Amino acid sequence: MNRLGRKASETLIEMAPSADGEESNGPLCETLSTAGSEVPSSSEIDKRHQSKDSIFFRDGVRRIDFVLSYVDDLNKEWEKKLERRKEFESNLQKAGLELETEDKKESEDGKIYFVKIHAPWEVLITYAEVLNIKVPIKENDIPSMVENPLDCMLTPFRLPEKVMHPEPDYFTAPFSKEKQELYLINDESTFFSPSMRNRIVNYILTRCPYGTEEGKKKFGIKRLLNNGTYSAAYPLHDCQYWKKASDPNCDNERYTLYMEWARFLRFYKEQPLDLIRKYYGEKIGIYFAWLGFYTEMLFLAAVVGVICFLYGLFTMDENMSSKEICDPAIGGEIIMCPLCDRECEYWRLNTTCESSEYSHLFDNVATLFFAIFMGIWVTLFLEFWKRRQARLKYEWDLVDFEEEQQQLQLRPEYEAKCTQKKKNPVTQEMEPYLPLTSQAVRFCISGTTVLFWVSLIIASMIAVIVYRLAVYAAFASLMENAQTLQPISGLLTPQLATSVTASCLNFVIIMILNFIYERIAIWITDMEIPRTHMEYENRLTMKMFLFQFVNYYSSCFYVAFFKGKFVGYPGAYTYMFNRWRNEECDPAGCLIELTTQLTIVMAGKQIWGNIQEAIVPWICNWWGRRKARNNPENLYSRWEQDHDLQTFGALGLFYEYLEMVIQFGFITLFVASFPLAPLLALMNNILEIRVDSWKLTTQYRRPVAAKAHSIGVWQEILNGMAILSVVTNAFIVAFTSDMIPRLVYYYAYSESDNSPMSGYINNSLSVFLISDFPERNKPKTNTENFVICRYRDYRYPPDHEKKYLHTMQFWHILAAKLAFIIIMEHVVFIVKFFVAWMIPDVPADVKAKIKREKYLTQKILHEYELEKLKERLCQGDKRATEKEFIATEGRMELSRAM
């Protein structure tokens, strides 16, 4: 704040008191003389020679940095809107910006006016200093990294050097108007990149006033867009994406991005991150850097996951449990108790032969290895990303970037809605504030709304559980009696049929609730009136993530940790709402059902997300441009082409991060149940990178460039999920899979030395006397007059003195499960923290480069100041004393020593 206040007198837009002596709600525009600039008049320009696909004013010299559009509709607000526009555009010109208006007669539909904005050199250098923009002072002389001998193997994945590094590497320093000769200014028109220019113009647009209404000063393009004064405000793409511009002064960066990055056929190529950053700004660049790095790391997880899956596939025939279940002499002779009351019949264990064989694909020894591996992998991913992020911060001049400068500025909505003011203890200026009582009321309403929607999710999950319980009996009865289902009856068991249909129903409910809640979350966050942009994004992020977490993962948590755990036993079953009998797991375990649930929800979300991201914007743009396609291309101007595209929006990246973080949860929280989840995520992300790049390059207006030095609050969310994933996977291995019961049987209860696992199935099934069935549970028919049936549990038989109570083996298994959870968690956490401690967040060479650059930058600046001081001494400046000269030299020596 102090730094900005120090330069306030030098800026064109500044905070100032209003005419009535009170502090205004916004900035005022100061006048900057532009008498020196020679601008051709409209009469001097022949419009017939002006290219409509141009990014310049009619004179072909001044670049269009921003475009405003509006429709001159004759309604009751027409005069008020006209006055706002007149005042706003007048203040923009006072701020030094140059405007050029395209009449609606020149537009394709004859209805839209376009106001083109150009920022001259004087404005750019003023706000470059305000925004602390770093600019080149000297070409980087630090040697590049030593080439890796294996780089030749990566040649097919490389892009041309000109695409990967569109600009030379420079030492940079914050811009100062007083030291212009220090910087490498070869051409004033190209010194500031288009992304820097549109960022500066956007800064002015968001702070320029347009009048006083209801006693309050109104300002900012956002409000003018909200009240319909303008219909759109956007910077221009530099050319059409499918062909280069005819103008030789155009960089054609959009075309390059499309050809080298946004096409799916380039999926195997690296991303041109420097060009993305140059064209779209650091905030979008850091997202694609993170997404690309995440995808690269997924490759390792996917390879290990496939190996674990293949291990399960190749050992299917050796699985003793499946052999016993499928053996007619063993599984065919074991009569199982009915799976539902009255309607279901007794069934033979070997009817689940195929499902038990397939469950071995995911429930085997490799499951434990993969769960531990993923706990370490997620740590490696997060730690190596910190290093990658540190390298990008250095390469993109973000080392000293103060996010507060951009993010901690008051939101215009906050200033507009907060009528009360108090003195800021730091700046000693009057600032708007929200009273504590108002904050408390708004937070209570917000918290209550969030809790209501979370409760709604839980209620919908309970409804799906009730659906499972209600239709299970119907599926069981149908599959037993329908002859047409006999060929697949072994594979499609009642449990699996219920699980698949319930998962699909659950996915539909998830998407509906998600669609509604997105709008609710934005509404309640707006109602809270966050003070800054950072507060707004963080609050919205936490609300959306909490909801999505419960929405997407609740069904998986149910199957993993609750289904089949509270069933009871024949004659004493537990019931939901005293009506529906709780579900049982398949005799082969619940893990295959968790795999089914995870696959449907994860794959369904990814497919639906790509449809939303790619097809919906394309259809909207196709519909919006349907008339323009009938007109000659030379009449369809660059600003009209971009106007007809979709708006990326301030929350565009928010939804991209949210989608990937939810996917990250699927491949970490429940990965022990589905080793192929990283492979699905990898294939999706390869497509996701190209879909995101394609839609951003071809279907959306160019976003305003914004700076960011990290992925923000998402880093903390990922860290939290990484820790939680260790716990969930330990519980999945212990309680959802059959690994621990098998190990306990192998080491403590096996009766065969030659085949230790033989007899496991018989050992894991308890005996129930059919005559003990109460009337409520007894099947209607018992045609074969069975005397006993078996059920999955560890209980004493009916002839034992502890009839139907848990056996000692049950308690041994429970103790082993708890011990396994404690041991696995501690081992993985110790390895995680050791790996995190071993890997420094900033690479050693980056630290050295940062120190080297700071030293050389300080040296250049000090030498510059020394030269200036010598000139003043030579010119006889009385203010330049010999002591000042000695002090400057001493500062240089101190800098060298440090």
N, C-alpha and C positions, 0 to 999 in steps of 0.2 A: 504493500500500500504506500509506503513512504517513497519507494522508488518511483512509482507512478505519479505520486503527488509532486515530486521534485520536477518532473518533466511536464506537468500539466500546462504550464504557460507556453510550452513549445508546440503543443498539439493543437489540432484543428477542432477536436471534439473533446470537451472537458466537463467536469461537474461544476456547476455554478448555482448560486442562489437565484430563486425566482424573483420576479419584480415586486411581489408583495412582502419581500423580506424573509419568507419562509424557505426552507430547503426544498428544492424541486425534486420531483420523482425521477428525473432522468437528466441526461446530458444536454448541453446546448451546443450549437454550432457557431464557431468563430469564423471570421472571414479571412480568407487567404487570397491575396492578390495574384491573379494569373495574367496580368497584363502583358507579360513577356511572351506568352505563348501565342503563336499565330495559327488560328484555326480557320480553315476555309469555310466560307458560308455555303448554305445549301444551294444557293443560286449558282455558285461556281462549279458545282459538281453535276456531272451528267449521270443521272441515275441509270441510264441505259447501259453504261459501261461498268456498273457496280455489280459484282458477282453476288448472287443471293446466298451462295454457299460460302460465305466469308465470315471470318471472325474479327473483322476490322470495321471501323466506321466507314462512312461513304468516301472519306478521303483516302482510304486504303492504307493509312499510316497508324492511326490510333487504334489500339487493340481493344476489343470488347471484353471487359473484365467481369461484367455481371449484366443480367437482363431482368427487368421487371415487366410484367404483363398485367393488363387489366381489360375488362369488358365494360364499355360505356353503357350500362343498362339504365333506362329511364324509369326508376322507381322512386319511392318516397325518400330513400337515402341518397339519391343521386347527387344532390347539391352538396351534402355533407362530405361524401366521398371525393367529389371534385375539389372541394376546399382542402381536404386532407392531402390529396395528391399534390396540389399546387404548392402548399406550404412545405411538404416533405421534399419535393424535388428542388424547391428554392433553397432549402437548407443544405441539401446535398451539394448544390453548386457553390454555396457559401463555404462549404467544407473543402472546396477545391476539386471536387469530382466534375467531370464533363459528361453531359447527357446528350443523347440524340434519340428522337422519337420517330418510330415508324407508324404512320397513320394506319387506321384499320382498313383503309382501302387497299393498302399494300399487302395485307395478310391474306392467307389462303381462304379463310372463311368469311372475310370481310367484317369481322366483329371484334377482333382483338387488337389492342394497341400494344406496342412493344417499346419500352424505354431502355436503350442501351447505355451502359455506364462505362466510362474509361477513367482510370486513375493515373493522372500525370506524375511525372518524376517527383515533383515537390511533395505530393501527398504520400507517395510510396516511401520516400526516405524518412518522412516525419513519423509514419506509423511503424516502419521497420524498427525504429528506435524504441517506440512505445511498446511494441510486442516483443522486443528483445530478439529479433530475428538474427541468426548467425549468417554471416556472408564470408566468402573467401578472402584471405589476405596473402596466402602463399601456397604454392603447390606442395603437396605432401612429399617429403623426401625420406620418410621412414620406409625401409625395404619391406617388400611384401613377404608373406609367409613362404617358407621353403616348400617347394612343390613336392607333393606326395608321389612316389614312384607308381602308385596304383591309379593315379589320375587318368592315365591313358585308358584304363578300363571303363572309366565313367564318361568318356568322350561322347558316346551316343546319347547320353542324358543331358549334355550341356547345350546351352543356347549360345549364339554368337556373342562375342565380347562386347560389341556395341549395344546389344540389347540388355545384357546383364549389367553393364556399367556405362550408362549413357552419358555420364559426366566424369571428368577427372576428379581425383581425390585431392581436396585442399585442406590446409589448416584454416580454421574459421575463427571469427571473433564477433561478438555482438555489434550490430551496426550503430554507428554514431555519425550524426550529420557533420560534426566538427572535424572528423577525421576521414573524409571521403577519399582523399588522395592515398590513404593507406590501403584501400581495398582494390581488388582486381576488377575495376570497372572498365570493360572494353566497349560495351554498348549499353547505354542506359535503357534501351527498349527491351533488352533481353537479360539484363543483370538480375532482375527478380523473375523467378519462374512463374508461369501462369497460376500454379497452385498457391504460391505466396501472394500473388496479386489478388486472387479472389478471396483469400483469407483476410487480407487487409481491407478490401472493400466491404466484405461481410461485417467486419468489426465496426466500420463506420455506419453501415445500414442498421445494425442492431442498436445503435446508440443515438441516432439522429432524431430530433423531435419533429412533430408534425402539428403542433398546436396545443391548446389548452381546452379541456372539456371537463365540465362539472368541477371547476376550480383546481384541477390537477393537470400538470403538464404530461402530455402523452408523447411517447417516443418509441422507436423501434419498428423494423419491418415485420417482426413477428405479429405484433398487434394489428398492423395494417393487413396482413394476410388473414388473420383470424376474423376481422370484421368485414372482409370482402372488398376493401379498398383496392388491393391488388390481388390478382388471382394466382400469381406465381412469382418466385424470385430464385434465380439459379445462375451459376456460371456456365459457360458454353463448353461443350466438347470441341476439340480442335479440328476434327474432320469427321467424315462418315467412317463407320468402322470397316466397311467392306472395300473401300478404295481410298487412295491417297487424295489429298486436296490438290487442286490445280495451282493454288498459291504457293510459290517457292519459299515464302517466309514461314509456312506452317511446318511444325515439327512432325506432324502425323503420328503422334504418340499413341492416340487411340487405335489407329490402324495397326501399329506395331504390336500393341497389347492384344488385339484381337487375333492377329495372325500367329503370334508366338506363344500366347498364353490362354486365350479364352476359347479355343477350339478343342473339342474332346480328343481329336487325333493327336494332340500334343500332351496327352495325359502322362506320358513317361518322361517328359522334359522337366527340368528344374524351373522354378518360378523366377521371373525377372523382378525381384523384390525392390531393387533400386529404382527401376522404372515405375513400378506401382507406387512407390513412395513419392516419386517426383510428380506423378500425374494426379494421384488421389490424396496425397498427404500421409503423414506418419501413422495416424490412427488406423486407417484402413490397411496400410502396409504392415503394421504390427500384427493385425488379425490374420492376414494371409501367411505371414511368417510363422505364427503360432500354429495355424492349421496345417501348413506344410510340414513343420517339425513334428507335430503330433502324428501325422500320417506316416512319416518316415519311421518313427519309433514303433508304430503299430505293426510295421513289417516284421520286426523281430518277434513281437508277441504272437502275430499270426502264424509265423513259421513254427514256433514252439507249440502253439495250440494245435496245429495240423499234425505235428509229430505225436502229440498225446492222443489225438483222435485216431490216428493210424495205429497206434499201439493198442487201443481198445478194439479196433476193427480186426487186427491180426490175431488178437488173443481171444476172440469171441468163442472159437471152438474149444478153447482150453478152460473156459469158465465152468467150474464144477457146479455152481448154483444153477446156471441155465441147463446144464446137462441133466441134473436131477429133476428139475421142473419139467423138462421135455420128455424124460424117460417114462414110458407107459407103466413100467413096473414100480416107479416111485411117484412121480407127479400124477400119473394116471390113476393111482390108487388112493391118493390123498383127497378126501372130500372136504371142501371148504364151506364154512358157514355162509348163509345168505348175506348179500351186501346191502339189502334193504329189508324193511319189515313187510311181512305178509306176501307181497307180490313177487319177490325174488325167490328163486329156488336154490337148492344146494348145487354146487358146481365143482368140477374137478380141476385141480391145480394146473394140469398140463394144458388147459385152454389158454393160459397166459404165456405159452412157450415163446412165441415170437417177440412179444413185448419185453420179456425178461432178457432175451438175447440182445435186443437193441438197447436196453438200459445199460448193458455192460459197456457200450461205446463211451458213455460219459461217467459211469460209476465204476472206476477201477483205480489201481494204484497210481496211475498217472494223474488222477484228479488231485491228489495231495501235492504231488510235485508241482503241478501247474498253479495251484492256489498259492503256494509259497513263492514260486517264480513271479507271479503277477504282483504279489506284495512288494517284491524287490524292484520289478520293472517300473511300477508306478513312481517309486522313489527316484530311479534313474531318469525317468522322463522329466519329472519336475525339476531335478537338480541340473540336468543338462539343458533344460529350457532356460533356467536362470542364466547359465553361461551364454547361451545363444542370444538371449535378450540383452545381456551386458555388451556383447559384441555389436549388436545392432544399435544400441544406445551410443556407442562410440562412433560407429560408421555413419550414423544419421545425425550426428551433432546434438544428441539429447542428454549428454552427460550432466550438464548444468541446467537442464530444462526444469523450470519451476512450474509444475502443473497448476499450482495455485493461481498463477498469473492468468491462466485461461479458465480454469474450472471453478475457482473460488469467487468469481465475480457474481454479484447479485443477479438473480434471474429477473427479467422484466416483469414476469407474472407476480413475483414476490413484492417488488416495489409498487406494483399497481394495486395489489389487494391489501397491503399493509399500510393503513392510514396513520397509525401512530409512529412516532419517531423518538429515538433516544441517542445520546452522544456515544460515539464509538470511542472506547478508552485508548485505542492506539492512535487513530487519526484525529481524534478530537473533533470529528465532524458529525453532524446529525444524520442518522441513517434510519430507514424504516425498520420496524421490528414487529413481531407477532407476540402479543401478550401471552404469558404463561397459561392463563386460564383457557384462552382460545386454543393454544397448542394441546393442552390436556384433553379438551373436548374432542378435537379433531383426531388425536391419537386413539382415544377410546372408540370412536366410531370406526376408525380404520382397523384397529385390532379386532373389534367385534365382527366386522365384515370378513376379515381374513379367517377368523375362527369358524364363522358360519360356513364359508366355502370349503374349508378343510373338513368340517363335519359332514358337509354334503358329499364330499369324496368318499369318506368312510362309510356313509350311509349307502352310497351307490355300490361300494365294494361288498357290503353286507347283502345288498339286493342280489348281486351276482352270486354270492355264496349260497343264498337261498335258492337261486335258480339252479345251481349245481345240485343241491340236495333234492330239489323238487323233480328235476328231470332225470336224475340218475335211475330211479326205479323204472321210468318209462323206457329209457335206453336199454336197461338190463332185460326187461320183459320183451321188447321189440327184437333184440338181437338173439334171444333164445328161441323165439318162435318164427322169425322171418327166414324162410329158406333162401331168399336171394342174397342174404348177407353171409351165408355159410362160407363162401370162398375167402372172405376177408375177416371172418370172425376171430381168427387167431391174432391178427394184427390190430384190428379195430375193436378193442375191448370197451365195455361200458365206461370204464374210468377214462380212457383216452378220448372217447367220443364226447363225454361230458366236458373234459378239460379243453378240447379244441373249440367246441361251440361257446363255452364260457369265456375263453380267451378272446375270441372274436367279438363277442358281445361287450366284454370289458374294454377292448380297444375302441369300439365305437363310442362308448360312454366317455372314455378318456378324451377323445378328440372333441366331442361336443362340449364337455365341461371346460376344456382348455380354450376353446374358441370364445366362450362366454367370459371366462375369468380374465382373459387378456384385457378385455375392455374394462372390466370391473377394477382390475389392478391399476390401470392408468387413471381411472376416475378417482379412486381413493388416494392415489399418490398426488394427483393435482389438488385434491381437497386438503391435503396436509400442508400445502404451500411450502415446499422445501425452499430453503434460503438460497442455495447455490445449485449450479448444474451438477456438481459432483454429488451433493446430497440427494438430488432428485434421482440420478441414475442408480446410486447405491440403494436407496429405499425401494425403488421399483425392482431392482435386481433381486433383493432379498425376498420381496413379496412373491415375485414370479417364480423364483427358484423353490421357495418353500412349497408353493402350490404344486408346481410341476413334480417336485420330489415325491410328494404324497400321491399325486395323481398317477404318475407312471410306475412307481415302485411298490405301491401298496399291495397290488395283486401278487406280485412276485414275493413280497414278504409273507403274505398269507400262505402261499403254496410251500415256501421254503421252511417256515418256522411254526406254522399252526396246523396245517392240514395233516390229518392222521395222527396228531399228537394227543388229542383229547377225545378219543373215540369211546373209551370204556371197553367192555367185553360183552360177549353174547349173554343176554339176560339182564345186563345192567349197562346198556348203551347210554351215552349222553346225547341230549337233544338241544337243538337251538330253538329258543322260544317254546320249549316243551312240545314241539311239533315235528321238526325235521331232524332226522338222525344225522349226526356229524359224519363227514366223509372219512373213508379209509383210504390209505395208500394202496397202490398196487403191491402184490406180494413181492415184486422185484424192487420196491422202494418208490419214494415220491420224486426222486431226482429227475426221472424222465418227464414227469409232468411239469416240473419247474423249467426244464429245458424247452418244452413245448410253449409254455407261457412266455418265457423270455424271447424265444424266436419270433412268435407272432407279434408281440408288442414292439420289440425292437425293429424287426424288419418292416412291420406295418408303418411305424412312425417314420422311418427313413424313406420309404417309398412315397408316403403321403407328403412328407416335407419337400422332397424333390419336385413333386407335381405342383405344389403350391409355389415354390420358388421359381420354377422355369416356365411352366405352361400358363399359369394364371397371368403373370405380367405380359407374356407374349400375346395372349388373347386380347388383353386390355389394349395393348399398343396397336394390334392389328385392327381392332374395332375403331380406335381413335384416328387411325391414319387411312381409313377406308376411302375417304373422299380425296385425300391428297394424292393417292395413287393414280387418280385419273387426270391429274394435272401434270404439265411438263416439269421436269426436275428443276429447271432453272428458275421456276417461280416458287419453289418450296424452300424457303430460306433456312439458314443454319439455326437461327433462334426459334423458328417455328418447328423445325424437326425436333429440337430438344424439348420444346414446350409440350409436344405430343407424347413424350416419354413419361414413364412412371417416376414418382418422387421417391428417392431412397429414404429420406426421413432421418430425423435425429436418432431414432431407435432402431435403425436398420441393422447396425452391427450388434446391438443388444440381442436381437432375435437369433442372429447367427451364432453368437457365443452360447446362448441358452441351449440351442439345438445340439451343439457339440458337447457341452458339459453334461447334458442329459444322456447322450450317447456314452460319454466317458463313465458315467455311473453304471450303465448296463454292462460294460466290459470289465468293470473292476468289482462292483458290489456282488455280482452273482456269477462271476466268470468260472468258478469252480464247477458249476453245473453245466457249462456249455463252452468247451475249449475253442469252438469255432467262432465264438462271438467276436474276437479281435479280427478274424478274417472277414466277417461280414462288415465290421466297422471300417476296415482297410479299403474294401471294395467301394463302400459308400463314400468314403472320404476322397478317394481318387476321383469319383464322379462329382462330389460336392465342390471340390476346388474348381473344377471346370464349369460347373453350373453357376457357382457364385461369381466367377470371373466373367462368364458369358453374360449373365443378366446385368452385372454392373457395367460392362462395356457396351452392351447393345440395347438393353431394355430400360435403363434408368438414366435420368439426368445426371450430369456430373455433380457429385456431392461437393460441398464446400470443404476445402482442405482443413484438417484439424491435426494438432499435435497430440501425441501420447507416447510415453516412454515405457509403458508396460501394458499388460492386459487387465490391469486394475484389480477390482475386487474379485474377479473370477479366479485369480491366483489363490486367494485364501479359500475360496469354495473348493477348488481342486485339492488343496492340501487337506481340508476337512474330509472330503470324500475318500482320499487316499488312506487316511487313518481308519475311517469307518469300514473300508473295504477289507482290511485285515480281520476285523471282528466278524463281519458277515460271512466271509469265506471260511473262517474257522468254524463257525456254527453250522454252515452248510455241510462241510465235510463231516462234522461230528454228528449232527442230528438229522440231516436230510438224506445223506448217502448211507450206504450199508457198510462202509469201510470199517468203522470201529467195531460193530458186532462181529464182523467176519474175523478181524484180528484177534478179538477176545476169544472167539471159538477156536481159532488156529492155535493160540498159545496156551489156552487153559482148559478147553473142553473137548478137543479133538480126541477120537478114540482109535484112529487109524494112523500108523506111522508111515505107511506107504502113500496114502492119499489123505493128508491132514484135513482137507476141506470137505471130504465126503461125509454125508450125514448132516451138513449144516442146515439144509432146508427143513428137515424133520426136527432139528433142534430148535429152530427159530419159530416153529408153529406150536401153539398150545392146543390142548384138547378140551372140547366142551361136550357135555352130555346133552343130547337133543331133548331128552325128556325134561331138562331143567329150563327150557325156553318158556318164558311167560307167554300168555295168549297174544299179547300185543306184538311180539316179535316172531312168533312161530309161522313158518311158511304155510300157505294154504294146502299144499300137497307135499307128500313124501312118498312118491311112487315106488322107490327102491328100498323103503324102510331102513334108511340109515339110522344108526344108533348114536354115532358120534360125528362131530364135524371139527374142523381145525380153524384156527384164527391166528393172526399175526400178533404175537405178544409173548412175554415170558411169564407165565402163570402156572401154578400147580394144577395138576389134573383133578377131575372130580372125585377120585377115590383117595385123595391125599387129605390129611388132617387140616392142612391150610388151603382148603379148596378155593381155587380161583384167586388166591393172593399171589403177589409178585414173588418170583423165585429169587434166590441169591444171585443167579446169573444176571438178572435184570439190574440189580444194584451194582454188580461188577461192571457191566456195560456202561451204566450211567456215570460211575466214577471214572471209567476210562475216557468217556466223552468229555467230562469236565477237565480232566487232567490234560487231555489232548488240546483243548481250547487254550488253556493257560500256557502250555509249553509252546504251541504254535505261535500264539500272539507274542510271547516274549522273544522267541527266536527271531521272528520276522521284524518286530520292532527294533530289536538290538541291531540286526543287520541294516535295517532302514536308516537308523540314526548314525550308524558307523559309516555307511555309504554317503549320507548327507554331510557328515563331518569331513570325510576324505575328499570330497569334490568341492573345491572353492567356487563360490558364486560367480566370481569374475576371473576369467583366464589370466594367467601371468603375463602373456604377451599383450593383452588388452590393457592391463594395469600399466605396463611399461609405456605403451603408446599414449595413454591418457596423460601420464606424467611428462612424457616427451613433448606432446603437443602443447600442454599448459606452459611448459618451460619456454618453448620456442615462441609461442604466442605472446607471453609476457615480455620476452626479449625483444620481439619486433615492436610491441607497443612502447616499451621503454626507450628503445632506440629512436622511435618516431618522436616521442616527447623530448628526448635529448636534442635531436636535430632542430625541433621547433624552438627550443630554449636557446640554442646557439644562434639561430636566426634573429631572435628577439634581442640577444646581447649585441650582435653585430649591427643591428638597426638602432641601437641606443635606447632600447626600451628600459626605462628606469625601474619598472616593476620586476624585471628579470635580474635578480641579484646573483652575485657569485655564490652565495650560500645556497640558493635554490638550485643552481647548477651542480654544486657538490652533492647536495641531498639527492638529486635525481641519479647521479652516477653511483652513489652509495646504494640506492634502492636496486639498481641493476646488479651490483655486486652481490647484494644479499639474495636476490632472486637466483643468481647463478649458484650460490652456495647451497641454497635450499634444494 
